[in-house]
Amino acid sequence: VSVMANYFSVLGLLIFIFPGDIIETEVEERRSRCSWKERRGVYMAKRKMVYNNLVKNSISAYFAAVELHNKPNIAYRYETVTLLMMNAWELALKAYVKKNIKNRSIFTEDGHTISIEKALSYTTEHINSKKPGSFSAVQRNILEIEKYRNGIAHFYCDQLEPYIFMLTAKSALNYVSFMKEYFGKDIMADDG
């Protein structure tokens, strides 16, 4: 018998109650007492919390990339800037899917989140369905940087091609516009 168990005597019999049993019973009771509206409210609060954290962390990754970009004497600078910029985009794209595409989930069946490629595909399809071709250039920029990101994360790169510098600069401008247009966040004015 666990030391953590509580017990009491009923007619001379010892009855052990384990804390887990009580918690499960209480949760089931509360769940059965909650209305559909209350359960939906909890679901919506969790959904909003996930969305807000995605946006907040995305903006943080963006500013970390910019700050690191502006420090010229740091080894592995552009590799790290590339990783952070792609992280900022991945989180922003997942937030976009969460906010705007109700028939798509950012979670897979095994509990992980979708890949950046899938989030980018969903976002591009959704935005281009409203304004044809309007997100295609941004998509190509992200996909090109993603190739470098994969090389950096999974292999050793002797030297990044000079053109990654232009890609990340354009990506940073695209990111600022994306956050302003689709999230109402003017991150250059109020730092997120």
C-alpha positions as CSV (number, residue, x, y, z in Angstrom):
1,V,0.0,0.0,0.0
2,S,1.3,3.4,-0.9
3,V,2.3,5.8,1.8
4,M,0.5,8.5,-0.2
5,A,-2.8,6.6,0.1
6,N,-5.4,7.9,2.5
7,Y,-7.5,5.4,4.3
8,F,-10.5,5.3,6.6
9,S,-12.4,2.6,8.4
10,V,-16.0,1.7,7.6
11,L,-17.4,-1.0,9.9
12,G,-14.0,-2.2,10.7
13,L,-12.8,-2.5,7.1
14,L,-9.9,-0.4,5.9
15,I,-10.7,1.4,2.6
16,F,-7.8,2.9,0.8
17,I,-8.3,5.9,-1.5
18,F,-5.4,6.8,-3.8
19,P,-5.1,10.4,-4.8
20,G,-5.2,9.5,-8.5
21,D,-8.6,7.9,-8.0
22,I,-10.0,11.0,-6.4
23,I,-8.7,13.3,-9.1
24,E,-10.1,11.1,-11.9
25,T,-13.5,10.9,-10.2
26,E,-13.5,14.7,-9.6
27,V,-12.5,15.4,-13.2
28,E,-15.3,13.1,-14.5
29,E,-17.8,14.7,-12.2
30,R,-16.9,18.2,-13.3
31,R,-16.9,17.2,-16.9
32,S,-20.4,15.8,-16.6
33,R,-21.6,19.0,-14.8
34,C,-20.1,21.3,-17.4
35,S,-22.3,22.4,-20.2
36,W,-21.3,22.2,-23.8
37,K,-20.9,26.0,-23.7
38,E,-18.5,25.8,-20.8
39,R,-16.4,23.1,-22.4
40,R,-16.3,25.1,-25.6
41,G,-15.1,28.1,-23.6
42,V,-12.2,26.1,-22.2
43,Y,-11.4,24.8,-25.7
44,M,-11.4,28.3,-27.1
45,A,-9.3,29.6,-24.3
46,K,-6.7,26.9,-25.0
47,R,-6.9,27.6,-28.7
48,K,-6.3,31.3,-28.1
49,M,-3.4,30.6,-25.7
50,V,-1.7,28.4,-28.3
51,Y,-2.2,31.1,-31.0
52,N,-0.9,33.9,-28.7
53,N,2.2,31.9,-27.8
54,L,2.9,31.1,-31.4
55,V,2.8,34.8,-32.4
56,K,4.8,35.9,-29.3
57,N,7.5,33.3,-29.8
58,S,7.6,34.0,-33.6
59,I,8.2,37.7,-33.0
60,S,10.9,36.9,-30.4
61,A,12.7,34.7,-32.9
62,Y,12.5,37.4,-35.5
63,F,14.1,40.0,-33.1
64,A,16.8,37.6,-32.0
65,A,17.7,37.0,-35.7
66,V,17.8,40.7,-36.4
67,E,19.9,41.4,-33.3
68,L,22.3,38.7,-34.1
69,H,22.5,39.9,-37.7
70,N,23.6,43.3,-36.4
71,K,26.6,41.9,-34.5
72,P,29.3,41.5,-37.1
73,N,32.0,39.8,-35.0
74,I,30.1,36.6,-34.0
75,A,31.2,33.3,-35.5
76,Y,28.4,31.2,-37.0
77,R,26.3,34.4,-37.3
78,Y,24.5,33.8,-40.6
79,E,23.9,30.2,-39.9
80,T,22.2,31.2,-36.6
81,V,20.3,34.1,-38.3
82,T,19.0,31.7,-40.9
83,L,17.8,29.2,-38.2
84,L,16.1,31.9,-36.2
85,M,14.5,33.5,-39.2
86,M,13.1,30.2,-40.3
87,N,11.9,29.5,-36.8
88,A,10.1,32.9,-36.8
89,W,8.4,32.0,-40.1
90,E,7.4,28.5,-39.0
91,L,5.7,29.8,-35.9
92,A,4.0,32.7,-37.7
93,L,2.7,30.3,-40.4
94,K,1.4,27.9,-37.8
95,A,-0.3,30.9,-36.1
96,Y,-1.8,31.9,-39.4
97,V,-3.2,28.4,-40.0
98,K,-4.6,28.3,-36.4
99,K,-6.2,31.7,-36.8
100,N,-7.5,31.6,-40.3
101,I,-7.9,28.1,-41.6
102,K,-10.5,26.3,-39.5
103,N,-10.6,23.1,-41.4
104,R,-6.8,22.5,-40.9
105,S,-5.0,21.6,-37.7
106,I,-1.4,22.5,-36.8
107,F,-1.3,19.2,-34.8
108,T,-0.6,15.8,-36.3
109,E,-2.2,12.6,-35.0
110,D,0.9,11.8,-33.0
111,G,0.7,15.1,-31.1
112,H,3.5,16.9,-32.9
113,T,2.9,20.0,-35.0
114,I,2.9,20.1,-38.8
115,S,6.1,20.8,-40.7
116,I,7.0,24.3,-42.0
117,E,6.4,23.0,-45.5
118,K,2.9,22.0,-44.7
119,A,2.1,25.2,-42.8
120,L,3.6,27.2,-45.7
121,S,1.5,25.2,-48.2
122,Y,-1.8,25.7,-46.2
123,T,-1.0,29.4,-45.8
124,T,-0.1,30.0,-49.5
125,E,-3.2,28.1,-50.7
126,H,-5.4,30.2,-48.4
127,I,-3.9,33.6,-49.1
128,N,-3.7,32.9,-52.9
129,S,-7.3,31.8,-53.0
130,K,-8.3,35.3,-51.8
131,K,-5.7,37.2,-53.8
132,P,-4.2,35.0,-56.6
133,G,-0.4,34.9,-56.7
134,S,-0.1,37.4,-53.8
135,F,1.9,35.1,-51.5
136,S,3.9,33.1,-54.1
137,A,7.0,35.3,-54.0
138,V,7.1,35.1,-50.2
139,Q,6.6,31.3,-50.5
140,R,9.6,31.0,-52.9
141,N,11.8,33.1,-50.6
142,I,10.9,30.9,-47.6
143,L,11.5,27.7,-49.5
144,E,14.9,28.9,-50.7
145,I,16.0,29.8,-47.2
146,E,14.6,26.5,-45.9
147,K,17.1,24.7,-48.2
148,Y,19.9,26.5,-46.5
149,R,18.4,25.9,-43.0
150,N,18.3,22.2,-43.6
151,G,21.9,22.2,-44.7
152,I,22.9,24.2,-41.7
153,A,20.9,22.1,-39.2
154,H,21.8,18.7,-40.6
155,F,25.2,19.0,-42.3
156,Y,28.3,21.2,-42.1
157,C,28.3,24.1,-44.6
158,D,31.8,25.3,-45.5
159,Q,30.5,28.7,-46.5
160,L,27.1,30.1,-47.1
161,E,26.6,31.5,-50.6
162,P,26.6,35.3,-50.5
163,Y,23.1,35.2,-51.8
164,I,21.7,33.9,-48.5
165,F,22.4,37.4,-47.1
166,M,20.0,38.9,-49.7
167,L,17.4,36.1,-49.1
168,T,17.4,36.7,-45.3
169,A,17.1,40.5,-45.7
170,K,14.1,40.1,-48.1
171,S,12.7,37.5,-45.7
172,A,12.9,39.9,-42.8
173,L,11.0,42.6,-44.8
174,N,8.4,40.0,-45.9
175,Y,8.0,38.9,-42.3
176,V,7.3,42.5,-41.0
177,S,4.7,42.9,-43.8
178,F,3.1,39.5,-43.1
179,M,2.8,40.2,-39.3
180,K,1.2,43.6,-40.0
181,E,-1.2,42.5,-42.6
182,Y,-2.4,39.2,-41.1
183,F,-2.0,39.7,-37.4
184,G,-2.3,43.5,-37.0
185,K,1.2,43.6,-35.4
186,D,3.3,46.5,-36.4
187,I,6.4,45.0,-34.9
188,M,8.7,47.8,-36.1
189,A,6.6,50.4,-34.3
190,D,5.9,48.7,-31.0
191,D,8.3,45.7,-30.9
192,G,5.5,43.2,-31.1
